[in-house]
Each structure stands twice: as C-alpha cells, then as structure tokens.
Amino acid sequence: MKATLIGITALAATLLSPTAHAAPSTIDDFLAEVMHDTGMPGVSVVVTQGDRLVHAAGYGEDSEGAPITADTPMRIASVSKSFTAMAVMTLVEDGRIALDEPVADQLPGFTMADPRFTGVTVRHLLNQTSGFSDTTIDVTALETSTSLTEYTTKLAGDSLAADPGTRHEYCNVNYDLAARLVEVASGRTFGEYLEQHVFGPLGMSRSAVSADEVRPADGYNSVFGAWLSRAELPGFLDSSGGGGVITTAADMGKWLISQTGHGPRLVSPDGLRAMHSKSTVDDYAMGWIPDVGPGGVEQLVHPGNLFTYSAVQAIVPGTGHGFAVLANSASLRDDTYDILNGLIALSQGRAPGPVGGGRQVFELVLGLIAVAAAGAGVLGVTRSATWARRRAGTPRWRAALRCVPLLLPAVLLAAYPDLVSFLVNGRTVTWAQLTYFALPLTITVVVTAVAGLATVTARLLRSRATVH
C-alpha cells in the first residue's frame, strides 16, 4: 500500500506541474520531450526516405542501465506479420506456393473439424479473411506449442467462425499457419528461410525469430506510475509468424526502404503492390493496413503489442517515407502510435502533437480508486458490528439486498477476462496476460472485489452473532 501511495503521489505531482515546451524542430528534440512526458523506459526510432536513412537512434535505458540505441534488439509483436507475408510472397513468385489455391492442398497435416477449412486459401490467410477466430479456436492450447508443426496439428479439433473469404477477423493463427506453409514449401525452418531470403538480402544482421539467436532487451510494464521490469510471458513466440520477429530500429530502416520499392528487391513491384493492397472485404492488406493519416496523407501502417513490448511501422507511398517506433514496454496506454504520428508530422513540416500524459492520468485514476476501495473495505469491516445492530429487526432479505451493490465488483472480477476479450473484439485474453500490460487495472479490480467481499462477509457474520 505504501509503494502504491508513493507512486500515485509522484504521478499527481507530475500531472499537476505544468510544463511548457517549445515546438520541437528536430527528431531528437521531439523524442527528448516524449521521453520526459511519457517516462517510457526506452524507445528506438527510424525514419527513411526513398533509399536514404534519415534518422535512427535510441532513447532511454534497458533493465541493466545500458543506453537504448538504434541497434538494441526488441520484439516487434504483430509488426512481424509483414515479414511473414514477404516470406510467403517470395515463394509465390518462385512458384512454390499458390496464392489462390487451398492451404489444405499445400500443407500436409493441416485439418480442422469444420469442413469449410478446405476452402481457405493462402490469400485468405494473409488478408485475415480465412474465417479463423479466437472465438472458435483454442488459442490458449496453441500457445503451448513448441513448433509450427505441433501448432498446425493442434488445429484439428477447431472450427471457423465464417465462410472463407467473406469476413475479416484479426487472428494470429492466420500468420502462424502461413509460417508453417513457408517451412513446408521451402524445406527450411521459418527462421532459416527469413534469414536467407528476407533478413540476409536486406542486410538485417541483428534480426531473427528466436531469442536464442538475438536476445531482446528486457521489457517493462507500467504499474501506477512506476515501470517494472518483467520477464516475457511464456507462450509460442520463437518461430511465430504472427509475432515472433526480434529486430532493431537500424534493421527496420533497411526493411522500410525495401517496402518503398528501393534497395535490394525481394519480390517484384506487382508482388509488393499485392501485399500493400486491401482485400475485397476489408481494409486489411497483407501485414499492412492502408490508412489515411494526419493531414489526409495516405499511408500503410501496422502496430504490434506484446505484453512487455510495443511497436508500430508505417510507410507513406506518396513521399517514400518510412517510419518505425520500437519500445521495450507495454501498458494500458500505448504511446508508440502517437510517437509515430509525431514523426510523420515532422517529415511533413508540421508541429507534432503532444505525446504522453494519457497513461499517467489513467493509472492515477485507477490508483485512487484502488486506495479508496481499500479504505472503504477497512471501514466496512470495522463498522460491520454497528451495521448489524442497526438492522437487527430488519428482514433478512432486505438486509441482504443492501449488500448486493458491494458484490458487483466480485461479479466483475469473475467475468474479467471474458469481458476484456469482448472489449477487444473477441481476441482471447487470459488471466496471466491481464497481470502484465493491464496490471494496474487488474489490481484495482481485485482490490475493489476483495473490499466488497470482506465487507459483506463481516456484515453477515456480525448479523448472525447479533441474532444469536
């Protein structure tokens, strides 16, 4: 409780102390303000234009006190999907994968309980229009896989949520299955293929899909204003096509240059155009999301969020710019997208908008709620005898009814993971995950529920003692 109060007090002092900034004129000035206002442990960024590296640098420190640089490896989560799409497209252009033919015909061992799976094509996987959904696939079981082969086998008892090609739904299974298809078509592991046909040709020497090959900087979670270094949440990450890439800002610069059609060519211009084009049923392309950014400029973006890492990338075809932001932290409020928009604004000669404060405000509110709930719980327990005496002659049902509001937080706690899953469009969210990026919210929910239960229990026990 003391540590929580100290963190909340520090948050309040920061938020209530007005800080005026002059409009930043350089990327370094902008990021210096970002690091001050967000308090993020570490951030690395890269900006490219055409075949030129405009800026690549790191800010902050890792868990060992070493400075974050443009060469500090970090997990980029779902930004990995664009790399997986590229690996698939190289094999499509090599004639070893058929983009519009069923996956089942090209991937031995892939089967599902739903007969519609035979209609899922490779294009469906990359556009995320396959019908795969966290609501009909046991994603938690898949996370215990140790290889893409095992991962694929575990889909045998699952089903689809929609007919293939009729609806977009974001689901990592699409890209993990695509990664397994790369292995089968190439005869190499997914990591080996990326190294030989994507990372290697681009000169991305500090990139991989295994922490055994490239160790990422330790990640952090924000807990009521304090950043806590956390070990990675166990799960299927190494070799994952949906979120396994570990890379650096410097390497991302080489990737972004290739994505704007410059540097070493991995696929034909038509292949690159196909990966950047939205599907027939949704705006999602192939590891990229066509979007209209600030200033009405057309761009392609893709964010990534793991439990201790955040990242986002973007390219602006009209100007040839590329941007990437990597952070060794994750919280309820992700600032990487705001940083990205600030970088884009600077590239267009506009002043970037403010970044920071949202996380601090939200966690301050949650912390105050938790402290208030704990205090109310203590007060409710200590005053339970008085409460029971005052209602000694009241019918039991009426006294019980007065306790119902105090039980609502416990009901919320029981439904917590399912409720959060619903709020994030059906994506599976587990209790373990909620103790990472959502830890301040989880603590607040638990404290409030315990306070209510403790008060109700004390009142019932006192009521029984009063009757006897």
Rosetta blueprint (number, residue, H / E / L):
1 M L
2 K H
3 A H
4 T H
5 L H
6 I H
7 G H
8 I H
9 T H
10 A H
11 L H
12 A H
13 A H
14 T H
15 L H
16 L H
17 S L
18 P L
19 T L
20 A L
21 H L
22 A L
23 A L
24 P L
25 S L
26 T L
27 I H
28 D H
29 D H
30 F H
31 L H
32 A H
33 E H
34 V H
35 M H
36 H H
37 D H
38 T H
39 G L
40 M L
41 P L
42 G E
43 V E
44 S E
45 V E
46 V E
47 V E
48 T E
49 Q E
50 G L
51 D L
52 R E
53 L E
54 V E
55 H E
56 A E
57 A E
58 G E
59 Y E
60 G E
61 E E
62 D L
63 S L
64 E L
65 G L
66 A L
67 P E
68 I L
69 T L
70 A L
71 D L
72 T L
73 P L
74 M E
75 R E
76 I L
77 A H
78 S H
79 V H
80 S H
81 K H
82 S H
83 F H
84 T H
85 A H
86 M H
87 A H
88 V H
89 M H
90 T H
91 L H
92 V H
93 E H
94 D L
95 G L
96 R L
97 I L
98 A L
99 L L
100 D L
101 E L
102 P E
103 V H
104 A H
105 D H
106 Q L
107 L L
108 P L
109 G L
110 F L
111 T L
112 M L
113 A L
114 D L
115 P H
116 R H
117 F H
118 T H
119 G H
120 V L
121 T E
122 V H
123 R H
124 H H
125 L H
126 L H
127 N H
128 Q L
129 T L
130 S L
131 G L
132 F L
133 S L
134 D L
135 T L
136 T L
137 I L
138 D L
139 V H
140 T H
141 A H
142 L H
143 E L
144 T L
145 S L
146 T L
147 S L
148 L H
149 T H
150 E H
151 Y H
152 T H
153 T H
154 K H
155 L H
156 A H
157 G H
158 D L
159 S L
160 L L
161 A L
162 A L
163 D L
164 P L
165 G L
166 T L
167 R L
168 H L
169 E L
170 Y L
171 C L
172 N L
173 V H
174 N H
175 Y H
176 D H
177 L H
178 A H
179 A H
180 R H
181 L H
182 V H
183 E H
184 V H
185 A H
186 S H
187 G L
188 R L
189 T L
190 F H
191 G H
192 E H
193 Y H
194 L H
195 E H
196 Q H
197 H H
198 V H
199 F H
200 G H
201 P H
202 L H
203 G L
204 M L
205 S L
206 R L
207 S L
208 A E
209 V L
210 S L
211 A L
212 D L
213 E L
214 V L
215 R L
216 P L
217 A L
218 D L
219 G E
220 Y E
221 N E
222 S E
223 V E
224 F L
225 G L
226 A E
227 W E
228 L E
229 S E
230 R E
231 A L
232 E L
233 L L
234 P L
235 G L
236 F L
237 L L
238 D L
239 S L
240 S L
241 G L
242 G L
243 G L
244 G L
245 V L
246 I E
247 T E
248 T L
249 A H
250 A H
251 D H
252 M H
253 G H
254 K H
255 W H
256 L H
257 I H
258 S H
259 Q H
260 T L
261 G L
262 H L
263 G L
264 P L
265 R L
266 L L
267 V L
268 S L
269 P H
270 D H
271 G H
272 L H
273 R H
274 A H
275 M H
276 H H
277 S L
278 K L
279 S L
280 T L
281 V L
282 D L
283 D L
284 Y L
285 A L
286 M L
287 G L
288 W L
289 I E
290 P E
291 D E
292 V E
293 G L
294 P H
295 G H
296 G H
297 V L
298 E E
299 Q E
300 L E
301 V E
302 H E
303 P E
304 G E
305 N E
306 L L
307 F L
308 T L
309 Y L
310 S E
311 A E
312 V E
313 Q E
314 A E
315 I E
316 V E
317 P L
318 G L
319 T L
320 G L
321 H E
322 G E
323 F E
324 A E
325 V E
326 L E
327 A E
328 N L
329 S E
330 A E
331 S L
332 L L
333 R L
334 D L
335 D L
336 T H
337 Y H
338 D H
339 I H
340 L H
341 N H
342 G H
343 L H
344 I H
345 A H
346 L H
347 S H
348 Q L
349 G L
350 R L
351 A L
352 P L
353 G L
354 P L
355 V L
356 G L
357 G L
358 G H
359 R H
360 Q H
361 V H
362 F H
363 E H
364 L H
365 V H
366 L H
367 G H
368 L H
369 I H
370 A H
371 V H
372 A H
373 A H
374 A H
375 G H
376 A H
377 G H
378 V H
379 L H
380 G H
381 V H
382 T H
383 R L
384 S H
385 A H
386 T H
387 W H
388 A H
389 R H
390 R H
391 R L
392 A L
393 G L
394 T L
395 P L
396 R H
397 W H
398 R H
399 A H
400 A H
401 L H
402 R H
403 C H
404 V H
405 P H
406 L H
407 L H
408 L H
409 P H
410 A H
411 V H
412 L H
413 L H
414 A H
415 A L
416 Y H
417 P H
418 D H
419 L H
420 V H
421 S H
422 F H
423 L H
424 V L
425 N L
426 G L
427 R L
428 T L
429 V L
430 T L
431 W H
432 A H
433 Q H
434 L H
435 T L
436 Y L
437 F L
438 A L
439 L H
440 P H
441 L H
442 T H
443 I H
444 T H
445 V H
446 V H
447 V H
448 T H
449 A H
450 V H
451 A H
452 G H
453 L H
454 A H
455 T H
456 V H
457 T H
458 A H
459 R H
460 L H
461 L H
462 R H
463 S H
464 R H
465 A H
466 T H
467 V H
468 H L
